[in-house]
Amino acid sequence: MVTAFIMIKANTGEADRLQDSIETIDGVQSAYIVAGDVDIIAKAQVETPAAVKEIAATKIQGIDGVENTQTYIAMD
């Protein structure tokens, strides 16, 4: 399994709606609204690094209201 943490910057006022949308994506285990440089941190667990890219680059960035993402793969 590949575990990744995806940092998500949201448009102003969109974090609650985005959190709900992100949590419905297959492979996303959880999504938390946080204080700091980003608005949401999502944890994903999938089979391959390519699946992480699909979640972050296609599914999350494809949601209206997402400004950008940064992805970190955990080294278990």
C-alpha positions as CSV (number, residue, x, y, z in Angstrom):
1,M,0.0,0.0,0.0
2,V,1.0,3.6,-0.7
3,T,0.1,6.2,1.9
4,A,0.0,9.8,0.8
5,F,-0.8,13.1,2.4
6,I,-2.3,15.7,0.0
7,M,-2.2,19.4,1.1
8,I,-5.0,21.3,-0.5
9,K,-5.4,25.1,-0.8
10,A,-9.1,26.1,-1.2
11,N,-10.7,29.2,-2.5
12,T,-12.0,31.4,0.3
13,G,-15.1,30.0,2.0
14,E,-14.9,26.6,0.2
15,A,-13.2,24.4,2.7
16,D,-16.3,22.8,4.2
17,R,-17.8,21.9,0.9
18,L,-14.4,20.6,-0.4
19,Q,-13.8,18.5,2.6
20,D,-17.1,16.7,2.0
21,S,-16.3,16.2,-1.7
22,I,-12.8,15.0,-1.1
23,E,-13.9,12.4,1.5
24,T,-16.1,10.7,-1.1
25,I,-13.1,10.0,-3.4
26,D,-12.1,6.3,-3.6
27,G,-8.8,5.9,-1.8
28,V,-9.1,8.9,0.4
29,Q,-9.2,7.7,4.0
30,S,-9.8,11.1,5.7
31,A,-9.7,14.9,5.1
32,Y,-9.2,17.5,7.8
33,I,-9.7,21.3,7.7
34,V,-6.5,22.8,9.2
35,A,-5.1,26.1,10.1
36,G,-1.9,27.2,8.3
37,D,-0.6,27.5,4.8
38,V,-3.1,25.0,3.4
39,D,-6.8,24.6,4.2
40,I,-7.3,20.8,4.0
41,I,-5.0,17.8,4.5
42,A,-6.3,14.5,3.0
43,K,-4.8,11.1,3.7
44,A,-5.0,8.6,0.9
45,Q,-4.1,4.9,0.9
46,V,-4.0,3.2,-2.5
47,E,-2.1,0.4,-4.3
48,T,0.3,2.4,-6.5
49,P,2.0,5.8,-6.8
50,A,0.0,6.2,-10.1
51,A,-3.2,5.9,-8.1
52,V,-2.0,8.7,-5.8
53,K,-1.4,10.9,-8.9
54,E,-4.9,10.1,-10.1
55,I,-6.4,11.2,-6.8
56,A,-4.4,14.4,-6.4
57,A,-3.9,15.6,-9.9
58,T,-7.1,14.5,-11.5
59,K,-9.8,14.0,-8.9
60,I,-9.0,16.6,-6.2
61,Q,-7.6,19.3,-8.6
62,G,-10.7,18.7,-10.8
63,I,-13.1,19.9,-8.0
64,D,-14.2,23.5,-8.4
65,G,-12.8,25.6,-5.6
66,V,-9.4,23.9,-5.3
67,E,-6.6,26.3,-5.9
68,N,-3.7,23.9,-5.8
69,T,-2.4,20.8,-4.1
70,Q,0.9,19.4,-2.9
71,T,1.4,15.7,-2.4
72,Y,3.7,13.9,0.0
73,I,4.2,10.1,-0.1
74,A,5.0,8.5,3.2
75,M,8.1,6.3,3.4
76,D,6.9,3.4,5.5
